Amino acid sequence: MLRASGLQKSFGRVRALRNVGFTVEKGRIMAMLGENGAGKTTTLKIVLGFLRSDAGTVELGTRRIGYIPDRPVFFSWLSGAGVLDLTARSAGIPAAVWDPRIRSICGKLAFDPALLGRRPAAYSSGNAKKFAALQSLAGAPELLIADEPFSALDPPSIQRMRDLFVEARNGGAAVLLSSHMLSETARISDDAVVLRRGEVAARFELGGSAACIQRPPSGDLESAVLSLMAG
Protein backbone atom coordinates (compact mmCIF):
# COMPACT_ATOMS: atom_id res chain seq x y z
CA MET A 1 0.00 0.00 0.00
CA LEU A 2 2.89 2.36 0.81
CA ARG A 3 6.55 1.88 -0.01
CA ALA A 4 9.23 4.50 0.67
CA SER A 5 12.78 3.89 -0.55
CA GLY A 6 16.01 5.84 -0.11
CA LEU A 7 14.42 9.05 1.10
CA GLN A 8 16.86 11.89 1.64
CA LYS A 9 16.15 15.46 2.62
CA SER A 10 18.31 18.39 3.69
CA PHE A 11 17.38 21.83 4.96
CA GLY A 12 20.42 23.93 4.24
CA ARG A 13 23.32 22.22 5.97
CA VAL A 14 21.04 20.05 8.11
CA ARG A 15 20.51 16.54 6.79
CA ALA A 16 17.03 15.66 8.01
CA LEU A 17 16.72 12.26 6.28
CA ARG A 18 19.37 9.80 5.17
CA ASN A 19 18.26 6.85 3.05
CA VAL A 20 14.98 6.25 4.90
CA GLY A 21 12.91 3.35 3.65
CA PHE A 22 9.96 1.29 4.90
CA THR A 23 6.80 -0.47 3.74
CA VAL A 24 3.30 -0.27 5.17
CA GLU A 25 1.16 -3.20 4.14
CA LYS A 26 -2.59 -3.35 3.66
CA GLY A 27 -4.40 -4.49 6.79
CA ARG A 28 -1.53 -3.58 9.12
CA ILE A 29 -0.61 -0.77 11.49
CA MET A 30 2.97 0.48 11.39
CA ALA A 31 4.37 2.69 14.14
CA MET A 32 6.97 5.28 13.19
CA LEU A 33 8.93 6.02 16.35
CA GLY A 34 11.87 8.16 17.38
CA GLU A 35 13.03 11.09 19.44
CA ASN A 36 12.33 14.75 18.68
CA GLY A 37 14.07 15.74 15.46
CA ALA A 38 14.50 12.16 14.28
CA GLY A 39 12.81 12.94 10.94
CA LYS A 40 9.36 11.44 11.50
CA THR A 41 7.24 14.44 10.50
CA THR A 42 9.54 15.26 7.57
CA THR A 43 9.07 11.70 6.33
CA LEU A 44 5.29 11.90 6.66
CA LYS A 45 5.19 15.21 4.78
CA ILE A 46 7.22 13.72 1.93
CA VAL A 47 4.90 10.70 1.77
CA LEU A 48 1.89 13.04 1.65
CA GLY A 49 3.45 15.27 -1.00
CA PHE A 50 3.76 18.34 1.23
CA LEU A 51 7.55 18.25 0.87
CA ARG A 52 9.74 17.13 -2.01
CA SER A 53 12.57 14.76 -1.15
CA ASP A 54 16.09 15.38 -2.45
CA ALA A 55 16.30 11.71 -3.42
CA GLY A 56 14.34 8.51 -3.09
CA THR A 57 10.87 7.36 -4.09
CA VAL A 58 7.41 6.98 -2.59
CA GLU A 59 4.96 4.47 -4.08
CA LEU A 60 1.31 4.72 -3.07
CA GLY A 61 -1.19 1.98 -3.83
CA THR A 62 -4.25 4.22 -3.44
CA ARG A 63 -5.52 7.79 -3.74
CA ARG A 64 -7.89 7.37 -0.80
CA ILE A 65 -5.60 8.77 1.88
CA GLY A 66 -6.60 10.13 5.28
CA TYR A 67 -4.32 12.37 7.32
CA ILE A 68 -4.54 13.37 10.98
CA PRO A 69 -1.92 16.08 11.59
CA ASP A 70 -0.19 16.78 14.87
CA ARG A 71 -1.65 20.30 14.94
CA PRO A 72 -4.86 20.40 12.90
CA VAL A 73 -5.69 23.65 11.09
CA PHE A 74 -8.96 24.30 9.26
CA PHE A 75 -10.46 27.09 7.17
CA SER A 76 -11.16 29.78 9.76
CA TRP A 77 -14.38 30.98 8.10
CA LEU A 78 -16.10 27.57 8.03
CA SER A 79 -18.00 25.78 10.76
CA GLY A 80 -17.21 22.14 11.49
CA ALA A 81 -20.23 21.15 9.40
CA GLY A 82 -18.97 23.37 6.58
CA VAL A 83 -15.54 21.72 6.65
CA LEU A 84 -17.12 18.28 6.52
CA ASP A 85 -19.46 19.31 3.69
CA LEU A 86 -16.50 20.63 1.67
CA THR A 87 -14.60 17.40 2.33
CA ALA A 88 -17.50 15.24 1.16
CA ARG A 89 -18.03 17.32 -1.99
CA SER A 90 -14.31 17.25 -2.83
CA ALA A 91 -14.25 13.47 -2.45
CA GLY A 92 -17.51 12.99 -4.35
CA ILE A 93 -19.17 11.14 -1.47
CA PRO A 94 -22.98 11.46 -1.46
CA ALA A 95 -24.79 12.61 1.68
CA ALA A 96 -26.55 9.25 1.94
CA VAL A 97 -23.16 7.65 2.57
CA TRP A 98 -21.37 10.53 4.29
CA ASP A 99 -23.94 11.47 6.93
CA PRO A 100 -24.25 8.00 8.53
CA ARG A 101 -20.45 7.76 8.67
CA ILE A 102 -20.24 11.11 10.47
CA ARG A 103 -22.86 10.06 13.02
CA SER A 104 -21.14 6.74 13.60
CA ILE A 105 -17.65 8.19 14.09
CA CYS A 106 -18.97 10.98 16.32
CA GLY A 107 -20.39 8.30 18.58
CA LYS A 108 -17.23 6.23 18.60
CA LEU A 109 -15.07 9.26 19.41
CA ALA A 110 -17.56 10.74 21.89
CA PHE A 111 -17.44 13.92 19.81
CA ASP A 112 -20.48 16.11 20.48
CA PRO A 113 -22.25 16.72 17.13
CA ALA A 114 -23.39 20.10 18.47
CA LEU A 115 -19.79 21.26 18.03
CA LEU A 116 -20.21 21.00 14.26
CA GLY A 117 -22.15 24.26 14.36
CA ARG A 118 -19.06 26.05 15.65
CA ARG A 119 -15.80 26.87 13.91
CA PRO A 120 -13.04 24.30 14.59
CA ALA A 121 -10.69 27.15 15.55
CA ALA A 122 -12.80 27.49 18.70
CA TYR A 123 -12.47 23.81 19.65
CA SER A 124 -10.27 22.65 22.48
CA SER A 125 -7.05 20.92 21.40
CA GLY A 126 -8.58 17.53 22.16
CA ASN A 127 -11.75 18.20 20.18
CA ALA A 128 -9.71 19.60 17.28
CA LYS A 129 -7.78 16.30 17.16
CA LYS A 130 -11.04 14.33 17.28
CA PHE A 131 -12.47 16.48 14.50
CA ALA A 132 -9.41 15.87 12.33
CA ALA A 133 -9.90 12.13 12.84
CA LEU A 134 -13.60 12.48 12.05
CA GLN A 135 -12.84 14.32 8.81
CA SER A 136 -10.26 11.75 7.72
CA LEU A 137 -12.01 8.54 8.75
CA ALA A 138 -15.37 9.52 7.27
CA GLY A 139 -13.76 9.20 3.84
CA ALA A 140 -13.01 5.50 4.53
CA PRO A 141 -9.33 5.88 3.61
CA GLU A 142 -7.37 2.91 2.34
CA LEU A 143 -4.20 4.52 3.74
CA LEU A 144 -4.44 6.45 7.01
CA ILE A 145 -1.49 8.53 8.21
CA ALA A 146 -1.55 10.04 11.70
CA ASP A 147 1.05 12.30 13.31
CA GLU A 148 0.83 12.27 17.14
CA PRO A 149 -2.82 11.16 17.09
CA PHE A 150 -3.04 10.74 20.88
CA SER A 151 -1.71 14.16 21.88
CA ALA A 152 -4.18 16.43 23.72
CA LEU A 153 -6.61 13.53 24.29
CA ASP A 154 -7.85 12.38 27.68
CA PRO A 155 -7.44 8.66 28.56
CA PRO A 156 -10.93 7.54 27.43
CA SER A 157 -10.47 9.40 24.14
CA ILE A 158 -7.07 7.77 23.61
CA GLN A 159 -8.72 4.38 23.91
CA ARG A 160 -11.45 5.37 21.46
CA MET A 161 -8.87 6.65 18.97
CA ARG A 162 -6.92 3.40 19.27
CA ASP A 163 -10.09 1.43 18.62
CA LEU A 164 -10.78 3.41 15.46
CA PHE A 165 -7.29 2.68 14.12
CA VAL A 166 -7.80 -1.03 14.82
CA GLU A 167 -11.17 -0.88 13.09
CA ALA A 168 -9.57 0.75 10.04
CA ARG A 169 -6.87 -1.93 9.95
CA ASN A 170 -9.39 -4.73 10.32
CA GLY A 171 -11.30 -3.21 7.43
CA GLY A 172 -8.22 -3.61 5.23
CA ALA A 173 -6.66 -0.15 5.49
CA ALA A 174 -2.93 0.45 5.87
CA VAL A 175 -2.24 2.66 8.90
CA LEU A 176 0.96 4.61 9.61
CA LEU A 177 1.18 6.17 13.07
CA SER A 178 3.91 8.50 14.31
CA SER A 179 3.77 8.95 18.06
CA HIS A 180 5.84 9.55 21.18
CA MET A 181 3.32 7.59 23.26
CA LEU A 182 5.13 4.27 23.02
CA SER A 183 2.89 2.24 25.29
CA GLU A 184 -0.29 3.28 23.47
CA THR A 185 1.22 2.74 20.04
CA ALA A 186 2.69 -0.65 20.94
CA ARG A 187 -0.75 -1.95 21.93
CA ILE A 188 -2.11 -1.82 18.41
CA SER A 189 0.87 -1.84 16.02
CA ASP A 190 1.83 -4.80 13.86
CA ASP A 191 5.20 -3.39 12.78
CA ALA A 192 7.48 -0.54 13.77
CA VAL A 193 10.24 1.51 12.20
CA VAL A 194 12.50 3.56 14.48
CA LEU A 195 14.18 6.70 13.18
CA ARG A 196 17.22 8.24 14.83
CA ARG A 197 19.01 11.33 13.52
CA GLY A 198 17.32 10.99 10.16
CA GLU A 199 18.16 7.33 9.63
CA VAL A 200 16.36 4.03 10.15
CA ALA A 201 17.80 2.70 13.41
CA ALA A 202 15.67 -0.46 13.54
CA ARG A 203 12.67 -2.24 12.10
CA PHE A 204 10.62 -4.43 14.39
CA GLU A 205 8.12 -7.16 13.64
CA LEU A 206 5.27 -7.20 16.13
CA GLY A 207 2.60 -9.20 14.39
CA GLY A 208 4.11 -11.78 12.10
CA SER A 209 5.09 -9.75 9.02
CA ALA A 210 7.93 -11.01 6.87
CA ALA A 211 8.65 -7.43 5.80
CA CYS A 212 10.28 -6.55 9.12
CA ILE A 213 13.63 -7.90 10.22
CA GLN A 214 13.55 -8.47 13.96
CA ARG A 215 11.42 -8.65 17.06
CA PRO A 216 12.03 -6.38 20.03
CA PRO A 217 13.85 -8.13 22.89
CA SER A 218 11.38 -9.98 25.12
CA GLY A 219 8.58 -8.55 22.98
CA ASP A 220 8.94 -5.19 24.75
CA LEU A 221 8.83 -2.51 22.05
CA GLU A 222 8.91 0.37 24.52
CA SER A 223 12.15 -0.80 26.17
CA ALA A 224 13.76 -1.52 22.80
CA VAL A 225 12.97 1.95 21.44
CA LEU A 226 14.13 3.70 24.62
CA SER A 227 17.39 1.76 24.44
CA LEU A 228 17.93 2.89 20.85
CA MET A 229 17.24 6.51 21.75
CA ALA A 230 19.75 6.35 24.59
CA GLY A 231 22.46 4.81 22.42
NORKALIN-V688619 format. One line per field, one symbol per residue. phi: phi as a letter, one per 20 degrees, with the letter a starting at -180 (. if undefined). burial: I if it has 24 or more other ideal C-beta (glycine too) atoms within 12 Angstrom, else O. Layout:
# NORKALIN-V688619
phi: ???
burial: ???
This chain:
# NORKALIN-V688619
phi: .bcdclfcbcdmeeeecclebacdefmcddedcqfgnfoffgffffgenfcdffboccddebdeddcdffcfccgfedfgffffffffffemefgfeffffffffgffelefgfffedfgfeffgffffffffgffffelfecddcdlfefmefgffffffgffffffffeofeccddbeeffffffdeebbcddblncfeacdedcneffddbdfglmefgfffffffef
burial: IIIIOOIIIOOOOOOIIIOIIIIIIIIIIIIIIIOOOIIIIIIIIIIIOOOOIOOIOIOIOOOIIIIIIIOIOIOOOOIIIOIIOOIIOOOOIOOOOIOOIIOOIIOIIIIOIOIIOOOIOOIOOIIIIIIIIIIIIIIIIIIIIIIIIIIIIOOOIIOIIIIIIIIIIOOOIIIIIIIIIIOIIIIIIIIIIIIIOIIIIIIIIIIOIOIIOOOIOOOOIIOIIOOIOOO
